[in-house]
């Protein structure tokens, strides 16, 4: 019951990566990032004000997940980042993606 007294909720956020420029079947075009961020942040603010968020959980994808991380930082909310594979591989893939996209 959401109306009962509690110490806050853990919220899990997952979503799409921002599309690469060459993607033809778009899911999350970069031009929609500000709208997505606004919608996500409004929902997180609503949940936080109504019920309290004590922890945010996400996977660190360069898209919705990182937009959620941007929200928790100024709100002093704890976060857990679960990488899809080991840290070294994750960082190398992110760097190679940065080099590829430029």
Beta strands, then each sheet from edge to edge (+ up, - down):
strand 1: 9-12
strand 2: 53-58
strand 3: 78-81
sheet 1: 1+ 2+ 3+
end
